[in-house]
């Protein structure tokens, strides 16, 4: 396995050796660039997640068309530079992790299948706990566990074929997204037709009554009106845990079951891309600097104009609020700017990753990079910590700050959490081999209690 170093902080080793055959990865076996990229992705994801912990439905409509409002510009920067890109980077690194986990077991002569699927099964369970017990409606652990089981079967495919697979899966993902949109549109058009009949005094047939119910259910789940928004906010601010849980537990379960087929393809394509980039040596820093510069400049040069145009079209002009979107949906069978999304997203995530790897190869900001690597090494613990902190700050059974803050103020808390995890993660790893949840996950995977404390080495 070719995993040469990238010449960065010595505290994070970047070579692969086979030791403690079949056991969890040791510190000397970690690939530094991958840990750092995972840390960047994890901290970046919080920027997109925190509004869904803290803000009422339709929160952005108050500033979406107001460039004089600071919230508009904060939202613009986050949407243009980070929305979708951090999740894409995390999915790519997850795909890399599949290869690393399985290859170590196979090199040790072990059956990788049983260990890997047990590992993913526990991740699915952790995701159910994160979403239904800790009440994070945007949990990804459940989905990554399921999609990881699918991606596993592609791990030995050559990089070129993996890249082709990425394209095919991305096309399928876009087709599923269009299908989902058109399903909503069909229900909306059926409802509009029934409304016209009601205005003419016609008696509704059972099929028409069902059309009304279907649209009302869609609207409640995806396009709440002002009355429903107020009710959702009331539930979230309730001091009762089970009242807060009632706000979105059904929607979360629907996403994990009824709508699961729509959510598989995007992460799967990105996991396959991560596998290909690992085999090509991109994520381990094996490319020459010139090629990373080329990837970064091409990514920013092509991706930024695309995403800026898409932001301008979608947010500040044509689909400014829920009512405008519904009207747009009645008139358009497809949101054509959505076709831009996968291209600008991949271009920018490649540019971001290239920038990070160039920093690693240049031996600059080594202290920060070391800390980001520690955050990435404890990604599971730090991800769930986001849930715990944000739910306790914003939900009614905690500090009850839901719908109380301005959008831009959320990012003071984001920065605080970043600083906390950048400080605590390396301190923890100074004394322990794994983060707390990583230790639990590994112990359950190997069905054996793993050593936790770090042993001093000469």
C-alpha positions as a Python dict, from the first residue, in 0.01 Angstrom:
ca = {
    (1, 'X'): (0, 0, 0),
    (2, 'X'): (161, 327, -111),
    (3, 'X'): (115, 587, 161),
    (4, 'X'): (419, 813, 160),
    (5, 'X'): (438, 1104, 399),
    (6, 'X'): (331, 1457, 316),
    (7, 'X'): (600, 1630, 519),
    (8, 'X'): (384, 1788, 790),
    (9, 'X'): (370, 1796, 1172),
    (10, 'X'): (565, 1510, 1321),
    (11, 'X'): (310, 1454, 1596),
    (12, 'X'): (75, 1295, 1342),
    (13, 'X'): (246, 1005, 1172),
    (14, 'X'): (156, 934, 812),
    (15, 'X'): (277, 585, 732),
    (16, 'X'): (106, 249, 737),
    (17, 'X'): (250, -51, 909),
    (18, 'X'): (90, -374, 1015),
    (19, 'X'): (102, -399, 1392),
    (20, 'X'): (-128, -555, 1646),
    (21, 'X'): (-261, -757, 1356),
    (22, 'X'): (-633, -727, 1317),
    (23, 'X'): (-671, -474, 1597),
    (24, 'X'): (-770, -109, 1584),
    (25, 'X'): (-542, 135, 1405),
    (26, 'X'): (-256, 264, 1618),
    (27, 'X'): (-116, 616, 1631),
    (28, 'X'): (182, 520, 1414),
    (29, 'X'): (-54, 384, 1151),
    (30, 'X'): (-259, 699, 1109),
    (31, 'X'): (-239, 898, 787),
    (32, 'X'): (-200, 1257, 893),
    (33, 'X'): (-355, 1425, 588),
    (34, 'X'): (-670, 1215, 620),
    (35, 'X'): (-716, 1302, 988),
    (36, 'X'): (-670, 1672, 910),
    (37, 'X'): (-915, 1667, 619),
    (38, 'X'): (-1167, 1485, 837),
    (39, 'X'): (-1121, 1746, 1110),
    (40, 'X'): (-1173, 2030, 864),
    (41, 'X'): (-1489, 1864, 731),
    (42, 'X'): (-1628, 1795, 1078),
    (43, 'X'): (-1585, 2151, 1202),
    (44, 'X'): (-1716, 2287, 873),
    (45, 'X'): (-2031, 2074, 888),
    (46, 'X'): (-2134, 2250, 1209),
    (47, 'X'): (-2174, 2575, 1014),
    (48, 'X'): (-2453, 2418, 810),
    (49, 'X'): (-2606, 2218, 1095),
    (50, 'X'): (-2643, 2483, 1363),
    (51, 'X'): (-2936, 2674, 1206),
    (52, 'X'): (-3141, 2354, 1219),
    (53, 'X'): (-3072, 2323, 1590),
    (54, 'X'): (-3148, 2687, 1660),
    (55, 'X'): (-3373, 2858, 1407),
    (56, 'X'): (-3745, 2841, 1336),
    (57, 'X'): (-3876, 2716, 1003),
    (58, 'X'): (-3841, 2967, 720),
    (59, 'X'): (-3582, 3161, 922),
    (60, 'X'): (-3392, 3286, 618),
    (61, 'X'): (-3691, 3450, 452),
    (62, 'X'): (-3650, 3762, 664),
    (63, 'X'): (-3307, 3841, 516),
    (64, 'X'): (-3283, 3638, 197),
    (65, 'X'): (-3343, 3943, -27),
    (66, 'X'): (-3187, 4208, 196),
    (67, 'X'): (-2818, 4276, 119),
    (68, 'X'): (-2819, 4548, 387),
    (69, 'X'): (-2867, 4279, 652),
    (70, 'X'): (-2554, 4114, 798),
    (71, 'X'): (-2741, 3783, 804),
    (72, 'X'): (-2767, 3794, 425),
    (73, 'X'): (-2390, 3810, 385),
    (74, 'X'): (-2313, 3550, 650),
    (75, 'X'): (-2557, 3317, 474),
    (76, 'X'): (-2406, 3402, 136),
    (77, 'X'): (-2049, 3322, 243),
    (78, 'X'): (-2149, 2995, 409),
    (79, 'X'): (-2366, 2887, 115),
    (80, 'X'): (-2108, 2974, -149),
    (81, 'X'): (-1796, 2836, 20),
    (82, 'X'): (-1911, 2562, 255),
    (83, 'X'): (-2269, 2438, 205),
    (84, 'X'): (-2251, 2082, 74),
    (85, 'X'): (-1872, 2099, 40),
    (86, 'X'): (-1793, 1999, 398),
    (87, 'X'): (-2039, 1711, 390),
    (88, 'X'): (-1890, 1606, 55),
    (89, 'X'): (-1540, 1611, 204),
    (90, 'X'): (-1654, 1409, 505),
    (91, 'X'): (-1820, 1151, 277),
    (92, 'X'): (-1505, 1123, 67),
    (93, 'X'): (-1291, 1062, 374),
    (94, 'X'): (-1544, 806, 497),
    (95, 'X'): (-1490, 619, 170),
    (96, 'X'): (-1114, 632, 231),
    (97, 'X'): (-1174, 492, 579),
    (98, 'X'): (-1353, 190, 433),
    (99, 'X'): (-1045, 97, 228),
    (100, 'X'): (-806, 154, 519),
    (101, 'X'): (-1013, -50, 764),
    (102, 'X'): (-1066, -343, 530),
    (103, 'X'): (-713, -353, 386),
    (104, 'X'): (-555, -380, 732),
    (105, 'X'): (-776, -674, 820),
    (106, 'X'): (-705, -848, 490),
    (107, 'X'): (-330, -793, 531),
    (108, 'X'): (-357, -955, 874),
    (109, 'X'): (-530, -1256, 719),
    (110, 'X'): (-863, -1180, 887),
    (111, 'X'): (-1212, -1186, 743),
    (112, 'X'): (-1289, -819, 688),
    (113, 'X'): (-1655, -870, 604),
    (114, 'X'): (-1784, -967, 946),
    (115, 'X'): (-1584, -698, 1127),
    (116, 'X'): (-1678, -427, 880),
    (117, 'X'): (-2048, -503, 877),
    (118, 'X'): (-2051, -523, 1255),
    (119, 'X'): (-1881, -184, 1258),
    (120, 'X'): (-2141, -35, 1024),
    (121, 'X'): (-2427, -201, 1216),
    (122, 'X'): (-2316, -29, 1535),
    (123, 'X'): (-2288, 299, 1345),
    (124, 'X'): (-2651, 262, 1233),
    (125, 'X'): (-2751, 207, 1596),
    (126, 'X'): (-2551, 510, 1710),
    (127, 'X'): (-2728, 711, 1440),
    (128, 'X'): (-3068, 604, 1570),
    (129, 'X'): (-2964, 713, 1919),
    (130, 'X'): (-2831, 1046, 1790),
    (131, 'X'): (-3154, 1116, 1601),
    (132, 'X'): (-3425, 967, 1823),
    (133, 'X'): (-3275, 995, 2172),
    (134, 'X'): (-3046, 1297, 2148),
    (135, 'X'): (-3294, 1448, 1898),
    (136, 'X'): (-3068, 1567, 1616),
    (137, 'X'): (-3290, 1578, 1311),
    (138, 'X'): (-2994, 1606, 1072),
    (139, 'X'): (-2802, 1300, 1189),
    (140, 'X'): (-2574, 1138, 929),
    (141, 'X'): (-2443, 841, 1127),
    (142, 'X'): (-2746, 625, 1044),
    (143, 'X'): (-2715, 696, 672),
    (144, 'X'): (-2338, 650, 664),
    (145, 'X'): (-2374, 312, 833),
    (146, 'X'): (-2618, 191, 568),
    (147, 'X'): (-2442, 350, 271),
    (148, 'X'): (-2105, 226, 398),
    (149, 'X'): (-2235, -131, 366),
    (150, 'X'): (-2310, -58, 0),
    (151, 'X'): (-1981, 120, -70),
    (152, 'X'): (-1791, -175, 81),
    (153, 'X'): (-1856, -386, -229),
    (154, 'X'): (-1687, -129, -456),
    (155, 'X'): (-1362, -105, -261),
    (156, 'X'): (-1150, -321, -496),
    (157, 'X'): (-1258, -157, -820),
    (158, 'X'): (-984, 26, -1009),
    (159, 'X'): (-981, 407, -960),
    (160, 'X'): (-1077, 479, -1320),
    (161, 'X'): (-1386, 260, -1295),
    (162, 'X'): (-1465, 410, -954),
    (163, 'X'): (-1457, 755, -1113),
    (164, 'X'): (-1696, 632, -1382),
    (165, 'X'): (-1914, 488, -1106),
    (166, 'X'): (-1914, 830, -937),
    (167, 'X'): (-2052, 981, -1258),
    (168, 'X'): (-2320, 715, -1294),
    (169, 'X'): (-2426, 736, -931),
    (170, 'X'): (-2429, 1117, -950),
    (171, 'X'): (-2658, 1099, -1254),
    (172, 'X'): (-2884, 861, -1064),
    (173, 'X'): (-2879, 1094, -762),
    (174, 'X'): (-2984, 1385, -980),
    (175, 'X'): (-3258, 1172, -1137),
    (176, 'X'): (-3386, 1081, -790),
    (177, 'X'): (-3382, 1447, -686),
    (178, 'X'): (-3579, 1543, -996),
    (179, 'X'): (-3820, 1257, -929),
    (180, 'X'): (-3871, 1376, -571),
    (181, 'X'): (-3933, 1734, -688),
    (182, 'X'): (-4176, 1622, -956),
    (183, 'X'): (-4360, 1405, -705),
    (184, 'X'): (-4410, 1715, -489),
    (185, 'X'): (-4513, 1911, -796),
    (186, 'X'): (-4768, 1651, -903),
    (187, 'X'): (-4927, 1662, -559),
    (188, 'X'): (-4930, 2041, -569),
    (189, 'X'): (-5093, 2053, -913),
    (190, 'X'): (-5354, 1799, -805),
    (191, 'X'): (-5430, 2013, -500),
    (192, 'X'): (-5459, 2330, -712),
    (193, 'X'): (-5703, 2151, -941),
    (194, 'X'): (-5913, 2046, -642),
    (195, 'X'): (-5905, 2403, -508),
    (196, 'X'): (-6047, 2534, -835),
    (197, 'X'): (-6324, 2278, -818),
    (198, 'X'): (-6408, 2379, -462),
    (199, 'X'): (-6429, 2744, -565),
    (200, 'X'): (-6684, 2641, -828),
    (201, 'X'): (-6888, 2461, -561),
    (202, 'X'): (-6814, 2108, -677),
    (203, 'X'): (-6834, 1819, -431),
    (204, 'X'): (-6502, 1647, -378),
    (205, 'X'): (-6459, 1286, -477),
    (206, 'X'): (-6267, 1049, -246),
    (207, 'X'): (-5967, 1076, -478),
    (208, 'X'): (-5978, 1455, -458),
    (209, 'X'): (-6007, 1444, -81),
    (210, 'X'): (-5695, 1226, -77),
    (211, 'X'): (-5518, 1483, -298),
    (212, 'X'): (-5589, 1750, -37),
    (213, 'X'): (-5453, 1528, 241),
    (214, 'X'): (-5144, 1442, 38),
    (215, 'X'): (-5055, 1806, -22),
    (216, 'X'): (-5122, 1903, 339),
    (217, 'X'): (-4887, 1628, 454),
    (218, 'X'): (-4619, 1743, 209),
    (219, 'X'): (-4660, 2104, 317),
    (220, 'X'): (-4641, 2017, 685),
    (221, 'X'): (-4321, 1814, 638),
    (222, 'X'): (-4134, 2020, 380),
    (223, 'X'): (-4306, 2356, 323),
    (224, 'X'): (-4473, 2467, 646),
    (225, 'X'): (-4691, 2776, 641),
    (226, 'X'): (-4681, 3047, 906),
    (227, 'X'): (-4931, 2872, 1132),
    (228, 'X'): (-4740, 2544, 1120),
    (229, 'X'): (-4411, 2727, 1173),
    (230, 'X'): (-4547, 2886, 1489),
    (231, 'X'): (-4667, 2549, 1616),
    (232, 'X'): (-4330, 2388, 1546),
    (233, 'X'): (-4159, 2668, 1737),
    (234, 'X'): (-4394, 2619, 2031),
    (235, 'X'): (-4310, 2251, 2044),
    (236, 'X'): (-3935, 2315, 2028),
    (237, 'X'): (-3954, 2563, 2314),
    (238, 'X'): (-4150, 2330, 2537),
    (239, 'X'): (-3968, 2229, 2859),
    (240, 'X'): (-4081, 1870, 2808),
    (241, 'X'): (-3835, 1636, 2636),
    (242, 'X'): (-4110, 1426, 2476),
    (243, 'X'): (-4291, 1735, 2348),
    (244, 'X'): (-3973, 1851, 2175),
    (245, 'X'): (-3924, 1499, 2038),
    (246, 'X'): (-4275, 1503, 1891),
    (247, 'X'): (-4177, 1800, 1674),
    (248, 'X'): (-3972, 1601, 1423),
    (249, 'X'): (-3938, 1239, 1531),
    (250, 'X'): (-4189, 1124, 1265),
    (251, 'X'): (-4018, 1330, 995),
    (252, 'X'): (-3680, 1186, 1091),
    (253, 'X'): (-3817, 832, 1082),
    (254, 'X'): (-3973, 897, 741),
    (255, 'X'): (-3635, 1021, 614),
    (256, 'X'): (-3469, 706, 749),
    (257, 'X'): (-3726, 473, 593),
    (258, 'X'): (-3977, 608, 342),
    (259, 'X'): (-3737, 856, 182),
    (260, 'X'): (-3416, 658, 236),
    (261, 'X'): (-3394, 568, -130),
    (262, 'X'): (-3357, 937, -216),
    (263, 'X'): (-3073, 994, 31),
    (264, 'X'): (-2842, 707, -59),
    (265, 'X'): (-2692, 817, -387),
    (266, 'X'): (-2517, 1143, -305),
    (267, 'X'): (-2307, 1007, -14),
    (268, 'X'): (-2242, 685, -207),
    (269, 'X'): (-2104, 874, -506),
    (270, 'X'): (-1879, 1078, -279),
    (271, 'X'): (-1755, 771, -91),
    (272, 'X'): (-1661, 615, -425),
    (273, 'X'): (-1485, 937, -522),
    (274, 'X'): (-1292, 926, -195),
    (275, 'X'): (-1183, 568, -269),
    (276, 'X'): (-1062, 671, -615),
    (277, 'X'): (-875, 975, -481),
    (278, 'X'): (-709, 760, -217),
    (279, 'X'): (-589, 508, -474),
    (280, 'X'): (-463, 795, -691),
    (281, 'X'): (-270, 933, -393),
    (282, 'X'): (-457, 1265, -379),
    (283, 'X'): (-581, 1257, -18),
    (284, 'X'): (-251, 1123, 116),
    (285, 'X'): (-50, 1411, -33),
    (286, 'X'): (141, 1203, -288),
    (287, 'X'): (77, 1437, -580),
    (288, 'X'): (344, 1697, -662),
    (289, 'X'): (267, 2049, -541),
    (290, 'X'): (211, 2167, -897),
    (291, 'X'): (-87, 1935, -941),
    (292, 'X'): (-246, 2047, -614),
    (293, 'X'): (-205, 2409, -724),
    (294, 'X'): (-369, 2323, -1055),
    (295, 'X'): (-660, 2145, -883),
    (296, 'X'): (-708, 2434, -642),
    (297, 'X'): (-700, 2708, -904),
    (298, 'X'): (-925, 2515, -1144),
    (299, 'X'): (-1169, 2435, -862),
    (300, 'X'): (-1199, 2792, -742),
    (301, 'X'): (-1182, 2941, -1090),
    (302, 'X'): (-1468, 2732, -1226),
    (303, 'X'): (-1663, 2651, -910),
    (304, 'X'): (-1697, 2997, -757),
    (305, 'X'): (-1869, 3160, -1058),
    (306, 'X'): (-2111, 2868, -1079),
    (307, 'X'): (-2209, 2870, -713),
    (308, 'X'): (-2232, 3250, -696),
    (309, 'X'): (-2470, 3253, -992),
    (310, 'X'): (-2672, 2970, -840),
    (311, 'X'): (-2696, 3154, -508),
    (312, 'X'): (-2804, 3473, -681),
    (313, 'X'): (-3068, 3296, -887),
    (314, 'X'): (-3208, 3074, -616),
    (315, 'X'): (-3198, 3288, -306),
    (316, 'X'): (-3203, 3653, -397),
    (317, 'X'): (-3429, 3662, -701),
    (318, 'X'): (-3655, 3378, -807),
    (319, 'X'): (-3723, 3159, -503),
    (320, 'X'): (-3714, 3409, -220),
    (321, 'X'): (-3959, 3241, 18),
    (322, 'X'): (-4185, 2937, 57),
    (323, 'X'): (-4477, 3094, -129),
    (324, 'X'): (-4251, 3194, -417),
    (325, 'X'): (-4108, 2842, -431),
    (326, 'X'): (-4457, 2690, -445),
    (327, 'X'): (-4548, 2928, -727),
    (328, 'X'): (-4222, 2840, -905),
    (329, 'X'): (-4300, 2471, -863),
    (330, 'X'): (-4642, 2514, -1024),
    (331, 'X'): (-4480, 2671, -1329),
    (332, 'X'): (-4157, 2472, -1371),
    (333, 'X'): (-4123, 2092, -1402),
    (334, 'X'): (-3758, 2112, -1296),
    (335, 'X'): (-3531, 2347, -1099),
    (336, 'X'): (-3269, 2382, -1366),
    (337, 'X'): (-3012, 2556, -1141),
    (338, 'X'): (-2996, 2236, -936),
    (339, 'X'): (-2806, 2089, -1229),
    (340, 'X'): (-2522, 2327, -1138),
    (341, 'X'): (-2500, 2200, -782),
    (342, 'X'): (-2300, 1876, -823),
    (343, 'X'): (-2046, 2044, -1052),
    (344, 'X'): (-1973, 2349, -837),
    (345, 'X'): (-1970, 2132, -526),
    (346, 'X'): (-1708, 1886, -652),
    (347, 'X'): (-1497, 2165, -798),
    (348, 'X'): (-1492, 2352, -467),
    (349, 'X'): (-1440, 2051, -242),
    (350, 'X'): (-1140, 1952, -455),
    (351, 'X'): (-1011, 2308, -428),
    (352, 'X'): (-1059, 2314, -49),
    (353, 'X'): (-888, 1977, -7),
    (354, 'X'): (-599, 2084, -232),
    (355, 'X'): (-552, 2400, -26),
    (356, 'X'): (-539, 2201, 298),
    (357, 'X'): (-289, 1951, 155),
    (358, 'X'): (-71, 2233, 22),
    (359, 'X'): (-62, 2380, 373),
    (360, 'X'): (40, 2040, 510),
    (361, 'X'): (312, 1995, 249),
    (362, 'X'): (442, 2348, 313),
    (363, 'X'): (492, 2291, 687),
    (364, 'X'): (298, 2605, 776),
    (365, 'X'): (36, 2643, 1048),
    (366, 'X'): (163, 2317, 1193),
    (367, 'X'): (13, 2381, 1536),
    (368, 'X'): (-334, 2437, 1391),
    (369, 'X'): (-298, 2139, 1157),
    (370, 'X'): (-199, 1914, 1447),
    (371, 'X'): (-511, 2023, 1633),
    (372, 'X'): (-731, 1970, 1328),
    (373, 'X'): (-585, 1621, 1296),
    (374, 'X'): (-675, 1548, 1658),
    (375, 'X'): (-1031, 1673, 1596),
    (376, 'X'): (-1051, 1443, 1294),
    (377, 'X'): (-913, 1150, 1491),
    (378, 'X'): (-1196, 1202, 1741),
    (379, 'X'): (-1456, 1284, 1475),
    (380, 'X'): (-1725, 1052, 1615),
    (381, 'X'): (-1700, 1195, 1966),
    (382, 'X'): (-1681, 1553, 1840),
    (383, 'X'): (-1978, 1506, 1608),
    (384, 'X'): (-2201, 1379, 1888),
    (385, 'X'): (-2066, 1656, 2110),
    (386, 'X'): (-2212, 1903, 1857),
    (387, 'X'): (-2552, 1741, 1913),
    (388, 'X'): (-2526, 1748, 2291),
    (389, 'X'): (-2409, 2109, 2313),
    (390, 'X'): (-2653, 2250, 2058),
    (391, 'X'): (-2961, 2067, 2187),
    (392, 'X'): (-2887, 2175, 2544),
    (393, 'X'): (-2839, 2537, 2436),
    (394, 'X'): (-3138, 2570, 2204),
    (395, 'X'): (-3408, 2313, 2289),
    (396, 'X'): (-3681, 2388, 2538),
    (397, 'X'): (-3564, 2130, 2794),
    (398, 'X'): (-3221, 2299, 2793),
    (399, 'X'): (-3150, 2673, 2788),
    (400, 'X'): (-3450, 2728, 2557),
    (401, 'X'): (-3273, 2959, 2312),
    (402, 'X'): (-3458, 2820, 2010),
    (403, 'X'): (-3567, 3098, 1771),
    (404, 'X'): (-3412, 3359, 2001),
    (405, 'X'): (-3086, 3441, 1822),
    (406, 'X'): (-3006, 3628, 1503),
    (407, 'X'): (-2862, 3407, 1232),
    (408, 'X'): (-2516, 3563, 1248),
    (409, 'X'): (-2504, 3519, 1626),
    (410, 'X'): (-2511, 3141, 1585),
    (411, 'X'): (-2156, 3154, 1452),
    (412, 'X'): (-2020, 3290, 1777),
    (413, 'X'): (-2129, 2959, 1929),
    (414, 'X'): (-1982, 2772, 1631),
    (415, 'X'): (-1647, 2945, 1689),
    (416, 'X'): (-1665, 2863, 2061),
    (417, 'X'): (-1725, 2494, 1988),
    (418, 'X'): (-1439, 2495, 1736),
    (419, 'X'): (-1199, 2643, 1990),
    (420, 'X'): (-1316, 2399, 2256),
    (421, 'X'): (-1263, 2095, 2035),
    (422, 'X'): (-931, 2221, 1896),
    (423, 'X'): (-806, 2253, 2254),
    (424, 'X'): (-962, 1946, 2416),
    (425, 'X'): (-903, 1690, 2138),
    (426, 'X'): (-519, 1699, 2140),
    (427, 'X'): (-512, 1708, 2520),
    (428, 'X'): (-734, 1401, 2536),
    (429, 'X'): (-522, 1214, 2280),
    (430, 'X'): (-211, 1292, 2479),
    (431, 'X'): (-334, 1049, 2743),
    (432, 'X'): (-575, 820, 2556),
    (433, 'X'): (-551, 626, 2231),
    (434, 'X'): (-908, 698, 2120),
    (435, 'X'): (-1189, 942, 2179),
    (436, 'X'): (-1454, 810, 2422),
    (437, 'X'): (-1706, 713, 2155),
    (438, 'X'): (-1433, 585, 1923),
    (439, 'X'): (-1325, 354, 2207),
    (440, 'X'): (-1682, 228, 2256),
    (441, 'X'): (-1726, 177, 1881),
    (442, 'X'): (-1400, -16, 1847),
    (443, 'X'): (-1468, -229, 2152),
    (444, 'X'): (-1809, -322, 2012),
    (445, 'X'): (-1666, -386, 1666),
    (446, 'X'): (-1398, -625, 1790),
    (447, 'X'): (-1629, -752, 2065),
    (448, 'X'): (-1344, -702, 2308),
    (449, 'X'): (-1258, -423, 2549),
    (450, 'X'): (-983, -216, 2388),
    (451, 'X'): (-695, -61, 2586),
    (452, 'X'): (-780, 306, 2637),
    (453, 'X'): (-484, 477, 2802),
    (454, 'X'): (-181, 563, 2595),
    (455, 'X'): (135, 373, 2685),
    (456, 'X'): (447, 588, 2711),
    (457, 'X'): (702, 498, 2444),
    (458, 'X'): (1077, 552, 2448),
}
